[in-house]
Amino acid sequence: MEFRSDIFWRAAKGCCPDCGAKIRSGESPPNKWGRFANIPDRCPACEMVLRRRDGFFLGAIVWNYTLTAFGVLPVLLIAVRLGWCSEVWAIRGAILTALTVPFFIHALSWRLWIGTYYAFLPEQLPSSGRRTDD
């Protein structure tokens, strides 16, 4: 198994991992969560399915948790260690961070997950002969 970094970075930048067309969040109708979680179902250029069957979203949850737990929360620990804030304010900040940051980085997490999936399994891209309807 070989990691294809070109596919990963293409998806991370908000492009289709298969054809490279720009994917915009506003191309599908708004859902109940508003514009932040609005990921289109298909690529507008090649019709590749971006929102696959039940369970595929779990990878985006892992990315979301990882970015929040290991990217944002350590800043609070450093702030306490350096004396910039008290433990009470750090706990309040951690709770606020845990409740708000995942909502705002959902689209990024989804793009990183699609990039990770297809970078490790490029043979599952439609250009490799796989069906686009999943």
C-alpha positions in Angstrom: 0.0 0.0 0.0 1.5 3.3 -1.1 0.4 6.7 0.2 -0.4 9.1 -2.7 0.3 12.6 -1.3 -0.9 14.3 -4.4 -4.4 12.9 -3.8 -4.3 13.8 -0.1 -3.3 17.5 -0.7 -5.8 17.9 -3.6 -8.6 16.9 -1.3 -7.3 18.9 1.7 -7.3 22.0 -0.5 -11.0 21.5 -1.2 -10.7 19.9 -4.6 -12.1 16.6 -5.9 -9.5 13.8 -5.1 -10.2 12.3 -8.5 -10.5 15.1 -11.1 -9.1 18.0 -9.1 -12.2 20.3 -9.7 -12.9 22.8 -6.9 -15.6 21.7 -4.5 -17.6 24.5 -2.9 -19.6 24.0 0.2 -22.6 26.0 -1.1 -23.3 23.7 -4.1 -25.7 21.5 -2.3 -28.9 22.7 -0.5 -28.4 23.7 3.1 -28.9 21.0 5.7 -30.2 21.3 9.3 -26.7 22.3 10.6 -26.3 25.3 8.3 -23.4 26.3 6.1 -20.6 24.9 8.3 -21.5 21.2 7.7 -22.7 21.7 4.1 -20.5 19.3 2.1 -21.9 18.5 -1.4 -22.9 14.9 -2.1 -21.1 14.7 -5.4 -18.3 16.4 -7.3 -19.8 18.9 -9.7 -17.3 18.0 -12.5 -16.9 14.2 -12.4 -20.0 13.2 -10.3 -17.8 11.3 -7.8 -19.7 10.5 -4.7 -18.2 12.5 -1.8 -20.8 11.5 0.9 -20.7 7.8 0.9 -22.8 5.2 2.7 -23.5 5.1 6.5 -20.3 4.9 8.5 -18.0 6.7 6.1 -18.3 9.9 8.2 -16.4 8.2 11.1 -13.1 9.1 9.6 -14.0 12.8 9.6 -14.9 12.5 13.3 -11.5 11.1 14.0 -9.8 14.0 12.1 -12.1 16.4 14.0 -11.2 15.0 17.4 -7.5 14.8 16.6 -7.3 18.4 15.4 -9.2 19.6 18.5 -7.5 17.5 21.1 -3.9 17.7 19.8 -4.1 21.0 17.9 -6.1 23.5 20.0 -6.3 22.2 23.6 -2.5 22.0 24.1 -2.4 25.8 23.7 -4.4 26.0 26.9 -2.0 23.7 28.7 0.9 25.9 27.6 -0.9 29.0 28.8 -1.4 27.5 32.3 2.2 26.4 32.4 3.5 29.8 31.5 1.2 31.5 33.9 -0.9 33.4 31.3 -4.2 32.1 32.8 -5.4 30.2 35.8 -6.5 26.6 35.9 -10.1 27.6 36.2 -10.0 29.7 33.1 -8.1 27.0 31.2 -10.9 24.5 32.1 -13.5 26.9 31.0 -11.6 27.5 27.8 -11.2 23.7 27.2 -15.0 23.2 27.6 -15.7 26.0 25.2 -13.2 24.7 22.8 -14.5 21.2 22.9 -18.0 22.4 22.2 -17.3 24.9 19.5 -14.2 24.1 17.5 -15.4 20.8 16.1 -18.4 22.6 14.6 -16.2 25.1 12.8 -13.7 22.6 11.4 -16.1 20.0 10.2 -15.6 20.8 6.5 -11.8 20.7 6.9 -12.1 17.4 8.8 -14.2 16.0 6.0 -11.8 17.0 3.3 -8.8 15.6 5.3 -10.7 12.3 5.7 -11.5 12.0 2.0 -7.9 12.8 1.2 -6.6 10.2 3.7 -9.0 7.5 2.4 -8.3 7.9 -1.3 -4.5 8.6 -0.7 -4.2 5.1 0.8 -6.8 3.5 -1.6 -6.4 5.3 -4.9 -7.7 2.2 -6.8 -11.1 3.1 -5.4 -11.3 6.4 -7.3 -13.7 6.5 -10.2 -10.9 7.2 -12.7 -9.5 3.8 -11.7 -12.7 2.0 -12.9 -14.7 2.1 -9.7 -18.4 3.0 -10.0 -19.4 6.5 -9.0 -22.7 5.7 -7.3 -21.2 3.7 -4.4 
